[in-house]
Amino acid sequence: MQTDRHYSNIDDNGAKRPADGLFTKNGASFLLPFAAITACFALWGFANDVTSPMVKAFSKIFRMSVTEGAMVQVAFYLGYFVMAFPAAMFIRRYSFKAGVLVGLSLYAAGALLFFPAKAMGVYAPFLLAYFVMTCGLSFLETSCNPYIYCMGSEETATRRLNMAQAFNPIGALAGMYVAMAFVQARMNPMPTAERLTLPDEEFNMLKEQDLDVLIQPYLFIGIVVIALLILIRLTKMPKDGDAPTDKSLRTSLAELARVRNYREGVVAQFFYIGAQVMCWTFIIQYGTHVLMGEGMEEHAAEILSQKFNIAALVLFTCSRFVCTWFLRYVSPGRLLTVLAVVAVVAVCGVILFTDRRGLYCLVAVSGCMSLMFPTIYGIALRGLGDNVKIGGAGLIMSILGGSVFPPLQAALIDAGFTVAGLPATNTSFAVPLVCFVVVAVYGQRAYLREKKRKPRATAHTE
């Protein structure tokens, strides 16, 4: 016999209505829509992590510095920043489903732009292609994250977000594997120093061959995205959370600005994304430096470094599922704090060790990062009510951290910045170290606020 604890309220006819759960709300099941939208998480995971190794690849292909190669990440994450609020306004006016369809359209367009960029044979069109693609990813993340948040009770929202985000690293692993097996392994192994000495005619021929290899994953994923776009377009999706609001953007922003938990969450997300992108981008430079120090040839060192990068993503994926389970028993803020502190310790090892131990520490950081994005997102959105779409856009805009911090770390590497005789690749990881400290502070402050909250208190009273 069912007891009252299984019901949250009474409907208009006086009948008991099932309580909101992990995938249910107001008596409706969102399991199938959850699965469909979760597929998008894997797709943008692929885009993120097939791109990170391209910093090194573009540097070699166009004979550029690490800083110039890092402009890939600037263009990539700038799209998130530019498009987040327009995406939020679009889904406020239309629907989450419409936002997902626009996002997939831009994603596919950006990926297919790699073909004309290759035909032009210069660096700038590739940056434009990345920018268009990530405008689409911004639409997707602005739509999908709050949509998942609304597909059940607010109490289980952080768990639900972590479950959906667990498929993001699966896509990321696929992206890393493709980057290693179908790009890095097939590019000409000629070292960077030797490329610099080539005559223009030989260099251009080599560049054309390598660009042919580099664009193939993007053309393939563009076709896959188009297929998913058609599937979602033909699928009936729920409209929960799509209720229109008469509230102006200025009013929503003013209300959000008064929520300390949200303000600090945007800052924490900005620093976290910066740390994540740095750790996954510069593991190639770090590993190559360490392995060449052991006597390995540059191309072989790059391939092995990418294998370490894949190991980091495997750990990230496994840790995501484990941490999602822990969230059933541990406060999100407390678990976020613990993992951020462990990440700080691991990054200290990355800085201080100059052999493979440092590389192992860098892999270990990914195990700590697995929980951070969806947990910061879920904590920051708590209690925002009808401001959740605009609030979600602010958190997606904070992905700009992935555009700001990598060039800073790259500049430290190019400048040969050293401390106490440590290599520049090591000391440059002081930048992600600071980022993880910020995340740890936010986690602790969120945990303390949560302890003070009364059972039925809302976020705007915090």
Solvent accessible surface area in square Angstrom, and as a share of the most:
residue,aa,sasa,rsa
1,M,237,1.06
2,Q,124,0.55
3,T,72,0.42
4,D,97,0.50
5,R,194,0.71
6,H,78,0.35
7,Y,57,0.21
8,S,66,0.43
9,N,62,0.32
10,I,99,0.50
11,D,41,0.21
12,D,151,0.78
13,N,141,0.72
14,G,54,0.52
15,A,52,0.40
16,K,108,0.46
17,R,64,0.23
18,P,71,0.45
19,A,35,0.27
20,D,48,0.25
21,G,21,0.20
22,L,38,0.19
23,F,38,0.16
24,T,47,0.28
25,K,51,0.22
26,N,81,0.42
27,G,46,0.45
28,A,46,0.36
29,S,79,0.51
30,F,8,0.03
31,L,96,0.48
32,L,148,0.74
33,P,18,0.11
34,F,14,0.06
35,A,59,0.45
36,A,28,0.21
37,I,0,0.00
38,T,8,0.05
39,A,40,0.31
40,C,0,0.00
41,F,0,0.00
42,A,27,0.21
43,L,19,0.09
44,W,5,0.02
45,G,1,0.01
46,F,17,0.07
47,A,1,0.01
48,N,21,0.11
49,D,3,0.02
50,V,1,0.00
51,T,1,0.00
52,S,5,0.03
53,P,1,0.00
54,M,1,0.00
55,V,1,0.01
56,K,32,0.13
57,A,4,0.03
58,F,0,0.00
59,S,9,0.06
60,K,6,0.03
61,I,0,0.00
62,F,30,0.13
63,R,65,0.24
64,M,34,0.15
65,S,48,0.31
66,V,28,0.16
67,T,46,0.27
68,E,85,0.38
69,G,0,0.00
70,A,0,0.00
71,M,78,0.35
72,V,0,0.00
73,Q,1,0.00
74,V,31,0.18
75,A,12,0.09
76,F,1,0.00
77,Y,8,0.03
78,L,69,0.34
79,G,0,0.00
80,Y,1,0.00
81,F,76,0.32
82,V,67,0.38
83,M,42,0.19
84,A,0,0.00
85,F,53,0.22
86,P,66,0.41
87,A,0,0.00
88,A,0,0.00
89,M,74,0.33
90,F,56,0.23
91,I,0,0.00
92,R,29,0.10
93,R,190,0.69
94,Y,114,0.43
95,S,25,0.16
96,F,0,0.00
97,K,42,0.18
98,A,26,0.20
99,G,0,0.00
100,V,0,0.00
101,L,30,0.15
102,V,46,0.27
103,G,0,0.00
104,L,0,0.00
105,S,51,0.33
106,L,50,0.25
107,Y,0,0.00
108,A,6,0.04
109,A,45,0.35
110,G,0,0.00
111,A,0,0.00
112,L,70,0.35
113,L,64,0.32
114,F,0,0.00
115,F,125,0.52
116,P,56,0.35
117,A,2,0.02
118,K,34,0.14
119,A,78,0.60
120,M,127,0.57
121,G,6,0.06
122,V,78,0.45
123,Y,34,0.13
124,A,67,0.52
125,P,21,0.13
126,F,0,0.00
127,L,34,0.17
128,L,106,0.53
129,A,0,0.00
130,Y,0,0.00
131,F,54,0.22
132,V,30,0.17
133,M,1,0.00
134,T,0,0.00
135,C,7,0.04
136,G,0,0.00
137,L,0,0.00
138,S,0,0.00
139,F,13,0.05
140,L,0,0.00
141,E,8,0.04
142,T,0,0.00
143,S,0,0.00
144,C,0,0.00
145,N,0,0.00
146,P,0,0.00
147,Y,1,0.00
148,I,0,0.00
149,Y,16,0.06
150,C,14,0.09
151,M,1,0.00
152,G,2,0.02
153,S,11,0.07
154,E,79,0.35
155,E,153,0.69
156,T,24,0.14
157,A,1,0.01
158,T,14,0.08
159,R,67,0.24
160,R,0,0.00
161,L,0,0.00
162,N,0,0.00
163,M,64,0.29
164,A,0,0.00
165,Q,6,0.03
166,A,0,0.00
167,F,82,0.34
168,N,23,0.12
169,P,0,0.00
170,I,76,0.39
171,G,6,0.06
172,A,1,0.00
173,L,37,0.18
174,A,47,0.37
175,G,0,0.00
176,M,0,0.00
177,Y,113,0.43
178,V,29,0.17
179,A,0,0.00
180,M,22,0.10
181,A,26,0.20
182,F,77,0.32
183,V,0,0.00
184,Q,11,0.05
185,A,57,0.44
186,R,134,0.49
187,M,10,0.05
188,N,51,0.26
189,P,73,0.46
190,M,41,0.18
191,P,44,0.28
192,T,38,0.22
193,A,72,0.56
194,E,86,0.38
195,R,1,0.00
196,L,106,0.53
197,T,107,0.62
198,L,28,0.14
199,P,79,0.49
200,D,100,0.52
201,E,137,0.61
202,E,95,0.43
203,F,21,0.09
204,N,68,0.35
205,M,115,0.51
206,L,12,0.06
207,K,25,0.11
208,E,66,0.30
209,Q,98,0.43
210,D,2,0.01
211,L,0,0.00
212,D,62,0.32
213,V,22,0.13
214,L,0,0.00
215,I,7,0.04
216,Q,91,0.41
217,P,6,0.04
218,Y,1,0.00
219,L,45,0.22
220,F,130,0.54
221,I,10,0.05
222,G,0,0.00
223,I,112,0.57
224,V,51,0.29
225,V,0,0.00
226,I,70,0.36
227,A,60,0.47
228,L,22,0.11
229,L,38,0.19
230,I,93,0.47
231,L,110,0.55
232,I,1,0.01
233,R,140,0.51
234,L,144,0.71
235,T,51,0.29
236,K,192,0.81
237,M,16,0.07
238,P,30,0.19
239,K,162,0.69
240,D,38,0.20
241,G,30,0.29
242,D,17,0.09
243,A,80,0.62
244,P,121,0.76
245,T,43,0.25
246,D,156,0.81
247,K,49,0.21
248,S,58,0.38
249,L,59,0.29
250,R,203,0.74
251,T,57,0.33
252,S,0,0.00
253,L,73,0.36
254,A,44,0.34
255,E,47,0.21
256,L,6,0.03
257,A,56,0.43
258,R,165,0.60
259,V,8,0.05
260,R,115,0.42
261,N,4,0.02
262,Y,16,0.06
263,R,105,0.38
264,E,38,0.17
265,G,0,0.00
266,V,39,0.22
267,V,78,0.45
268,A,0,0.00
269,Q,0,0.00
270,F,48,0.20
271,F,46,0.19
272,Y,0,0.00
273,I,8,0.04
274,G,0,0.00
275,A,0,0.00
276,Q,24,0.11
277,V,4,0.02
278,M,0,0.00
279,C,2,0.01
280,W,11,0.04
281,T,1,0.01
282,F,0,0.00
283,I,1,0.01
284,I,1,0.00
285,Q,15,0.07
286,Y,1,0.00
287,G,0,0.00
288,T,8,0.05
289,H,85,0.38
290,V,8,0.05
291,L,0,0.00
292,M,88,0.39
293,G,70,0.67
294,E,96,0.43
295,G,69,0.66
296,M,57,0.26
297,E,90,0.40
298,E,21,0.10
299,H,30,0.13
300,A,44,0.34
301,A,0,0.00
302,E,8,0.03
303,I,31,0.16
304,L,46,0.23
305,S,0,0.00
306,Q,0,0.00
307,K,102,0.43
308,F,26,0.11
309,N,0,0.00
310,I,30,0.15
311,A,44,0.34
312,A,1,0.01
313,L,0,0.00
314,V,69,0.40
315,L,70,0.35
316,F,4,0.02
317,T,14,0.08
318,C,73,0.44
319,S,17,0.11
320,R,4,0.01
321,F,100,0.42
322,V,78,0.45
323,C,8,0.05
324,T,15,0.09
325,W,129,0.45
326,F,82,0.34
327,L,16,0.08
328,R,133,0.48
329,Y,140,0.53
330,V,45,0.26
331,S,28,0.18
332,P,20,0.12
333,G,0,0.00
334,R,91,0.33
335,L,19,0.10
336,L,0,0.00
337,T,18,0.11
338,V,71,0.41
339,L,25,0.12
340,A,0,0.00
341,V,76,0.44
342,V,72,0.41
343,A,0,0.00
344,V,31,0.18
345,V,99,0.57
346,A,13,0.10
347,V,0,0.00
348,C,49,0.29
349,G,10,0.10
350,V,0,0.00
351,I,22,0.11
352,L,117,0.58
353,F,64,0.27
354,T,73,0.43
355,D,57,0.29
356,R,76,0.28
357,R,134,0.49
358,G,0,0.00
359,L,0,0.00
360,Y,116,0.44
361,C,28,0.17
362,L,2,0.01
363,V,22,0.12
364,A,43,0.33
365,V,0,0.00
366,S,1,0.01
367,G,11,0.11
368,C,9,0.05
369,M,0,0.00
370,S,0,0.00
371,L,0,0.00
372,M,0,0.00
373,F,14,0.06
374,P,1,0.00
375,T,0,0.00
376,I,0,0.00
377,Y,0,0.00
378,G,2,0.02
379,I,1,0.01
380,A,0,0.00
381,L,1,0.00
382,R,35,0.13
383,G,20,0.19
384,L,14,0.07
385,G,56,0.53
386,D,81,0.42
387,N,10,0.05
388,V,15,0.08
389,K,12,0.05
390,I,1,0.00
391,G,0,0.00
392,G,0,0.00
393,A,0,0.00
394,G,9,0.09
395,L,0,0.00
396,I,0,0.00
397,M,38,0.17
398,S,6,0.04
399,I,5,0.03
400,L,34,0.17
401,G,0,0.00
402,G,0,0.00
403,S,8,0.05
404,V,71,0.41
405,F,21,0.09
406,P,0,0.00
407,P,28,0.18
408,L,89,0.44
409,Q,0,0.00
410,A,0,0.00
411,A,43,0.34
412,L,42,0.21
413,I,25,0.12
414,D,66,0.34
415,A,80,0.62
416,G,42,0.40
417,F,94,0.39
418,T,75,0.44
419,V,80,0.46
420,A,102,0.79
421,G,75,0.72
422,L,28,0.14
423,P,31,0.20
424,A,14,0.11
425,T,14,0.08
426,N,1,0.00
427,T,7,0.04
428,S,0,0.00
429,F,1,0.00
430,A,42,0.33
431,V,18,0.10
432,P,0,0.00
433,L,36,0.18
434,V,85,0.49
435,C,1,0.00
436,F,0,0.00
437,V,69,0.39
438,V,39,0.22
439,V,0,0.00
440,A,14,0.10
441,V,81,0.46
442,Y,6,0.02
443,G,0,0.00
444,Q,66,0.29
445,R,97,0.36
446,A,4,0.03
447,Y,34,0.13
448,L,80,0.40
449,R,30,0.11
450,E,53,0.24
451,K,133,0.56
452,K,170,0.72
453,R,69,0.25
454,K,156,0.66
455,P,135,0.85
456,R,224,0.82
457,A,32,0.25
458,T,58,0.34
459,A,1,0.00
460,H,130,0.58
461,T,91,0.53
462,E,56,0.25
